[in-house]
Amino acid sequence: MSKEKFIAGLDIGTSQVRLVVGQNNPQDGSFYIVGAVETNSEGVSKGSIVSIEEIVSAISKILEQSERMIGQRISSAFIGISGVHISTLTSRGVVAVSRPGGEIKEDDVERVINAAQAVATPPNYEILHVIPKLFSVDSQTNIKDPLGMTGVRLEVETQIIEGLSAQVKNLTKTIYRAGLTIDDLVLSILADSEAVLTKRQKELGVALVNIGSSTTSVAVFEEGDILTAAVLPVGSAHITNDIAIGLRTSLDVAESIKLEYGSANPDLFNKKEEVDLSEFDDKEQGKVALKHIAEIIEARLEEIFEMVDKKLVAINRSGLLPAGVVLTGGGSKLPGIVEVAKKEFRLPAALGHITNISTAIDKVNDLSFSTALGLALWGFELEKQNETSGSHAGLLAPQIKLIKDLISKIKDMFHRLIP
């Protein structure tokens, strides 16, 4: 990978659009971040695009900002996709090895993964990722990498991640109208895992929870594989709404109070500690106990974590993940949130920690940038795998090819619409 090549990750959130740009650091092989920019986002609701024009405008603005920062126009990016329409399912595929008595080659692996994705998906859904988990060669099971093994029958268990076709097409059209080429569409919470989870955590068993503005995404990993992923229709904006209702004040004042005085731990305050609402808006009157504000925040966080725990119950992992719960996203920055997570999940909990990068830009270490950073890291890892032909490149190939085929179809359709 050449030092000059820029790799970009674009995260289109409900409240913010964020772009992270990086490149290979030839001195130590790490990923060096050269740019991180954000701008306000409108036109997205619960992770899904509701106004293409407004998002195109936001992306154009952020591309101009990044060009001023790094001195070069970004022409392509790895794009995050999220939203409550995302669903997952497990599928199996079986094929006969093409060379009887011979070695299993990359084309055998590709064929068996293609066989696994031939499931009956709803007509209005598209397959986003086909992630191989375990292979079986004849009677030998639980194989991580079958390349080079000898056998007659090859079987794979995969995790398939799907998204609503209309949302995939809307996102793709939006990116092209903003003048960008799509390197790959990646489920946002999967990208997050690249930025804040270690290989050891994924092996032991961990739940990654990203609290965004209007959605909370969760992905569960065990033995290095993803077990499930989901996007829930609640986020930090709901905490703001609760504060506004509880204090009978405006959303702007509620957001300011949350950012300045918000805490998820009511025990930190006594009943006499108060905040004057006129401090935020001259039209507002009265004082409110900080303990009351913390109780409102704690109640909504407990509800969010209860919804996440239901996803863990569904896969029999509630209270059973040794590496616990890792929190990321802008909503995870609330003081006291880790203690609430420990109590609700009955597991170890911690804020995500950005790893595997080097940078002089402090902003990129903010957890609200974890998705954009993870998307760029996804691209960096993919570039390395493509350069060093090996087992992982072979296993990822069918999945990436699938996405590229889908993007190509939508791109052709979009070009036909342009007069």
C-alpha positions in Angstrom: 0.0 0.0 0.0 1.5 3.3 -1.0 1.9 6.0 1.6 0.1 8.5 -0.7 -3.1 6.5 -0.9 -5.8 8.0 1.3 -8.5 5.8 2.8 -11.7 7.5 3.9 -14.6 6.4 6.1 -17.9 8.2 6.0 -20.5 7.9 8.8 -23.9 9.4 8.0 -25.6 9.8 11.4 -28.9 11.3 12.4 -27.3 14.4 14.0 -23.8 14.5 12.4 -22.0 13.5 9.3 -18.4 12.5 10.0 -15.4 11.8 7.8 -12.1 10.2 8.8 -9.2 10.1 6.3 -6.0 8.1 6.9 -3.1 6.4 5.2 -0.5 3.7 5.8 2.4 4.7 8.0 5.4 3.0 6.3 7.6 3.4 9.4 5.6 1.0 11.6 2.7 -0.2 9.4 0.1 1.5 11.5 -2.9 3.5 10.2 -2.1 7.2 10.4 -5.1 9.6 10.6 -4.5 12.8 8.6 -8.0 14.2 8.8 -11.2 14.1 10.9 -14.1 16.4 10.1 -17.8 16.6 11.0 -20.9 18.7 10.2 -24.5 18.9 11.3 -26.8 16.4 9.6 -30.4 16.7 8.6 -32.4 14.4 6.4 -31.7 11.2 8.4 -34.3 9.6 10.8 -33.5 6.6 12.9 -30.5 5.8 10.7 -32.4 5.9 7.4 -32.3 8.7 4.8 -35.5 10.7 4.5 -34.1 13.7 2.5 -31.5 13.0 -0.2 -30.9 16.7 -0.9 -30.0 17.6 2.7 -27.6 14.7 3.0 -25.9 15.5 -0.3 -25.4 19.1 0.9 -23.9 17.9 4.2 -21.5 15.4 2.4 -20.4 18.2 0.0 -19.7 20.5 2.9 -17.7 17.8 4.7 -15.7 17.0 1.6 -14.7 20.7 1.3 -13.6 20.7 4.9 -11.5 17.6 4.4 -9.9 19.0 1.2 -8.8 22.1 3.1 -7.4 19.9 5.9 -5.4 17.4 3.8 -4.9 19.4 0.6 -6.5 16.8 -1.7 -10.0 16.0 -2.8 -11.4 12.7 -1.5 -13.0 10.8 -4.4 -14.0 7.5 -2.7 -14.9 6.3 0.7 -16.1 3.3 2.8 -19.7 4.1 3.8 -21.5 3.0 6.9 -25.0 1.8 6.7 -27.3 1.5 9.7 -31.0 1.8 10.6 -33.7 -0.2 12.3 -34.3 -2.1 9.0 -31.1 -4.1 9.5 -31.6 -7.8 10.3 -29.4 -10.9 10.7 -29.8 -14.6 10.1 -27.7 -17.8 10.2 -27.3 -19.8 7.0 -25.4 -23.0 6.0 -23.9 -23.9 2.6 -22.5 -27.3 1.4 -20.5 -28.1 -1.8 -18.4 -30.9 -3.1 -14.7 -30.1 -3.3 -13.9 -29.6 -7.0 -10.7 -31.7 -6.8 -11.6 -35.2 -5.3 -8.8 -36.1 -2.9 -7.1 -32.8 -3.5 -6.6 -29.5 -1.6 -9.4 -27.1 -0.8 -8.7 -23.9 -2.8 -10.0 -20.4 -2.7 -12.6 -21.1 -5.4 -14.1 -23.9 -3.2 -14.4 -21.5 -0.3 -16.1 -18.9 -2.6 -18.5 -21.5 -3.9 -19.6 -22.7 -0.4 -20.1 -19.2 0.8 -22.2 -18.4 -2.3 -24.2 -21.5 -1.6 -24.8 -20.2 2.0 -26.1 -16.9 0.7 -28.7 -18.6 -1.6 -31.3 -18.3 1.2 -34.9 -17.1 0.8 -34.4 -13.5 1.6 -37.5 -11.2 1.5 -38.0 -9.7 -1.9 -37.5 -6.1 -0.6 -34.2 -6.9 1.2 -30.6 -6.9 0.0 -27.7 -9.0 1.5 -25.1 -6.6 2.9 -22.6 -9.1 4.4 -22.0 -12.8 4.3 -19.7 -13.5 7.2 -18.2 -17.1 7.3 -18.0 -18.4 10.9 -17.1 -22.1 11.0 -16.3 -24.6 8.3 -16.5 -28.4 8.2 -14.4 -30.7 6.0 -15.9 -34.1 5.8 -16.4 -35.2 9.4 -14.0 -32.6 10.9 -15.9 -29.6 12.3 -15.2 -26.2 13.9 -12.5 -25.3 11.3 -11.7 -21.5 11.1 -9.8 -21.7 7.8 -10.1 -24.7 5.5 -7.7 -23.6 2.8 -5.1 -26.3 2.0 -7.0 -29.1 3.8 -8.0 -32.2 2.0 -11.5 -33.5 1.8 -14.6 -34.3 -0.4 -17.3 -32.3 1.3 -17.0 -28.7 2.4 -19.6 -27.0 4.6 -19.8 -23.5 6.1 -22.0 -21.7 8.7 -22.4 -18.0 7.9 -24.0 -15.0 9.5 -26.0 -13.0 6.9 -26.7 -9.4 7.4 -29.5 -7.8 5.4 -30.8 -4.3 4.8 -34.0 -2.9 3.2 -33.4 -2.5 -0.6 -35.0 0.9 -0.7 -32.7 2.2 2.0 -29.6 0.7 0.4 -30.5 2.3 -2.9 -31.3 5.7 -1.3 -27.9 5.7 0.5 -26.0 4.7 -2.7 -27.8 7.4 -4.8 -27.0 10.0 -2.2 -23.3 9.2 -2.1 -23.0 9.3 -5.9 -24.9 12.6 -6.2 -22.4 14.0 -3.7 -19.6 13.1 -6.2 -18.1 10.1 -4.2 -17.4 6.6 -5.3 -18.3 3.8 -2.9 -15.4 1.5 -1.9 -17.7 -0.7 0.2 -20.9 -0.5 2.2 -20.3 -1.7 5.7 -22.7 -2.2 8.6 -21.8 0.7 11.0 -21.6 -1.4 14.2 -19.2 -3.9 12.4 -17.0 -0.9 11.5 -17.2 0.2 15.2 -15.8 -3.1 16.3 -12.7 -2.5 14.1 -12.0 0.7 16.0 -12.7 -0.1 19.7 -12.6 -3.9 20.2 -9.5 -6.1 20.5 -9.1 -9.5 19.0 -9.0 -10.9 22.6 -12.3 -9.3 23.5 -13.9 -10.8 20.4 -12.6 -14.3 21.3 -13.7 -14.2 24.9 -17.2 -12.9 24.1 -18.2 -9.2 24.1 -21.2 -7.0 23.3 -20.5 -3.7 21.6 -23.1 -1.0 22.1 -23.1 2.2 20.1 -25.5 4.9 21.5 -26.2 7.3 18.7 -28.6 10.2 18.5 -31.8 8.3 17.5 -30.6 4.7 17.4 -28.6 2.3 19.5 -26.7 -0.4 17.6 -25.5 -3.7 19.2 -23.2 -6.4 17.9 -22.2 -9.5 19.9 -19.0 -11.4 19.3 -17.7 -14.8 20.6 -14.7 -16.9 19.5 -13.9 -14.2 17.0 -17.3 -14.5 15.2 -20.3 -12.2 15.2 -23.3 -13.9 16.8 -25.9 -11.2 16.1 -26.3 -7.5 15.2 -29.3 -5.2 15.6 -30.3 -1.5 15.5 -32.8 -0.3 18.1 -34.9 2.9 17.6 -33.8 4.7 20.7 -30.8 6.9 21.4 -29.4 9.9 23.2 -32.0 12.3 21.6 -34.6 10.4 23.6 -32.8 11.4 26.8 -33.0 15.0 25.7 -36.8 14.6 25.0 -37.3 13.1 28.5 -35.4 16.0 30.1 -37.5 18.5 28.1 -40.8 16.8 29.2 -39.6 16.3 32.8 -38.5 19.9 33.2 -41.2 21.4 31.0 -38.6 23.3 29.0 -37.5 23.5 25.3 -35.4 20.8 23.5 -32.5 23.3 23.1 -32.4 24.0 26.8 -32.8 20.3 27.6 -29.8 19.4 25.3 -27.6 22.1 26.9 -28.5 20.9 30.4 -27.7 17.3 29.4 -24.3 18.3 28.0 -23.3 20.5 30.9 -24.9 18.9 33.9 -26.0 15.5 32.7 -25.1 12.4 34.7 -26.6 8.9 35.0 -25.7 8.7 38.7 -28.3 10.5 41.0 -26.3 9.5 44.1 -23.6 12.1 43.1 -26.0 15.0 44.0 -27.9 16.1 47.1 -31.4 17.5 46.9 -30.2 21.0 47.4 -27.9 21.1 44.3 -29.8 23.0 41.6 -29.4 24.6 38.2 -31.1 27.8 37.2 -32.9 27.4 33.8 -32.5 31.1 33.0 -28.7 30.3 32.7 -29.6 28.7 29.3 -32.5 30.8 28.2 -33.7 34.2 29.4 -37.3 33.2 28.8 -37.0 30.3 31.2 -37.6 30.6 34.9 -37.1 28.4 37.9 -34.5 26.1 39.4 -34.3 22.3 39.0 -32.5 19.8 41.2 -29.5 18.1 39.5 -30.5 14.9 41.2 -33.9 15.0 39.4 -32.1 15.5 36.0 -29.8 12.5 36.8 -32.9 10.3 37.7 -34.5 11.1 34.3 -31.2 10.2 32.5 -30.7 7.0 34.5 -34.3 5.8 33.8 -34.0 6.2 30.0 -30.5 4.5 30.0 -31.9 1.6 32.0 -34.7 1.3 29.3 -32.1 1.3 26.5 -29.9 -1.3 28.1 -33.0 -3.4 28.9 -33.8 -3.5 25.2 -30.2 -4.4 24.4 -30.3 -7.2 27.0 -33.3 -8.7 25.3 -31.1 -9.2 22.2 -28.6 -11.0 24.5 -31.4 -13.1 26.0 -32.5 -14.1 22.4 -29.0 -15.7 21.8 -28.6 -17.1 25.3 -25.7 -14.7 26.2 -27.4 -12.5 28.8 -24.9 -12.2 31.7 -22.6 -14.7 30.0 -20.0 -12.6 28.1 -16.6 -12.7 29.9 -15.3 -9.5 28.1 -18.5 -7.8 29.1 -20.1 -4.7 27.4 -18.1 -2.0 25.5 -19.9 1.3 25.0 -19.2 3.7 22.2 -20.9 6.5 20.2 -21.7 10.1 21.2 -24.3 9.0 23.7 -21.8 6.9 25.7 -20.0 10.0 27.0 -22.6 10.7 29.7 -20.9 10.6 33.1 -22.0 7.6 35.2 -23.2 5.5 32.2 -20.7 2.7 32.8 -22.1 2.0 36.3 -25.7 1.8 34.9 -24.4 -0.6 32.2 -22.7 -2.8 34.9 -25.9 -2.9 36.9 -28.3 -3.6 34.0 -26.2 -6.2 32.2 -24.7 -7.9 35.3 -21.4 -7.9 33.3 -18.1 -5.9 33.2 -18.6 -2.7 31.3 -16.3 0.0 29.9 -16.1 2.8 27.5 -14.5 1.9 24.1 -10.8 2.7 23.7 -9.5 3.7 20.2 -6.6 1.4 19.2 -4.5 0.5 16.2 -4.0 4.1 15.0 -1.5 6.9 15.2 -2.5 10.5 14.8 -1.9 14.1 15.8 -5.6 14.9 15.7 -7.1 14.6 19.1 -10.7 14.8 17.8 -10.5 11.3 16.3 -10.1 9.8 19.8 -13.6 11.0 20.6 -16.0 8.0 20.8 -18.5 9.8 18.5 -15.9 9.3 15.7 -15.6 5.5 16.3 -17.8 4.6 13.3 -16.1 6.8 10.8 -12.7 5.7 12.1 -13.8 2.0 12.0 -14.9 2.4 8.4 -11.5 3.8 7.4 -9.8 1.0 9.4 -12.0 -1.5 7.6 -10.6 -0.2 4.3 -7.0 -0.2 5.6 -7.3 -3.9 6.6 -8.9 -4.7 3.3 -6.1 -3.1 1.4 -3.5 -5.0 3.4 -5.3 -8.3 2.7 -5.6 -7.6 -1.0 -1.9 -6.9 -1.1 -0.9 -10.1 0.8 -2.9 -12.9 -0.9 -3.8 -15.2 2.0 -6.6 -17.0 3.7 -8.4 -13.9 5.0 -8.4 -12.2 1.6 -9.9 -15.4 0.2 -12.6 -15.6 2.8 -13.6 -11.9 2.4 -13.6 -12.0 -1.4 -17.2 -13.4 -1.9 -18.6 -10.9 0.6 -16.9 -7.9 -0.9 -17.8 -9.1 -4.5 -21.4 -9.3 -3.4 -21.4 -5.7 -2.2 -19.5 -4.5 -5.3 -22.1 -6.2 -7.6 -24.9 -4.5 -5.7 -23.3 -1.1 -5.8 -22.5 -1.5 -9.5 -26.1 -2.3 -10.3 -27.3 0.8 -8.4 -24.6 3.0 -10.0 -25.7 1.9 -13.5 -29.4 2.6 -12.6 -28.4 6.0 -11.3 -26.4 7.0 -14.4 -29.4 6.0 -16.6 -31.6 8.4 -14.6 -29.2 11.4 -15.3 -30.4 13.2 -18.5 
